[in-house]
């Protein structure tokens, strides 16, 4: 959460109100992470893209063999 807040503040594009909403939403989303099959941490864009591509490929393969 601290890193997200640091990044959002560093951009300077959020009003204090929208920053508070985004951080509250992020907390709720992270608290619900156990409800999902996949989790991508977007701390390095290229790796996050590779992770997403791998998930898509695996899901397509799973559906094709089901």
C-alpha positions in Angstrom: 0.0 0.0 0.0 2.8 2.4 0.8 4.4 1.8 -2.6 1.0 2.4 -4.4 0.5 5.6 -2.4 4.0 6.8 -3.2 3.5 6.2 -6.9 0.1 7.9 -7.0 1.4 10.9 -5.1 4.5 11.1 -7.3 2.3 11.4 -10.4 0.6 14.4 -9.0 -2.6 13.6 -10.9 -4.9 12.7 -8.0 -6.9 15.1 -5.9 -6.7 14.2 -2.2 -10.3 12.9 -2.4 -9.6 10.7 -5.5 -6.4 9.5 -3.9 -8.3 8.4 -0.8 -10.8 6.5 -2.9 -8.2 4.8 -5.0 -6.3 3.7 -1.9 -9.4 2.4 -0.2 -10.4 0.5 -3.3 -6.9 -1.0 -3.6 -7.1 -2.2 0.0 -10.4 -3.9 -0.6 -9.1 -5.5 -3.8 -5.9 -6.8 -2.1 -8.0 -8.1 0.9 -10.0 -10.1 -1.7 -6.9 -11.6 -3.5 -7.5 -15.1 -2.1 -10.8 -15.2 -4.0 -9.0 -15.3 -7.3 -7.0 -17.9 -9.2 -4.3 -15.6 -10.4 -2.5 -12.6 -9.0 -0.3 -10.3 -11.0 1.9 -7.8 -9.1 2.5 -4.8 -11.4 5.8 -3.6 -9.9 7.8 -4.3 -13.1 5.7 -3.7 -16.3 7.5 -6.2 -18.6 7.2 -9.0 -16.0 3.6 -8.2 -15.4 2.9 -8.4 -19.1 4.7 -11.8 -19.3 2.8 -13.1 -16.3 -0.5 -12.0 -17.9 0.4 -13.6 -21.2 1.3 -16.9 -19.4 -2.0 -16.9 -17.6 -3.9 -16.3 -20.8 -2.0 -19.1 -22.6 -2.5 -21.5 -19.7 -6.3 -20.8 -19.6 -6.6 -21.2 -23.3 -4.8 -24.5 -23.1 -7.0 -25.6 -20.2 -10.2 -24.8 -22.1 -8.9 -26.5 -25.3 -8.2 -29.8 -23.4 -11.4 -29.7 -21.3 
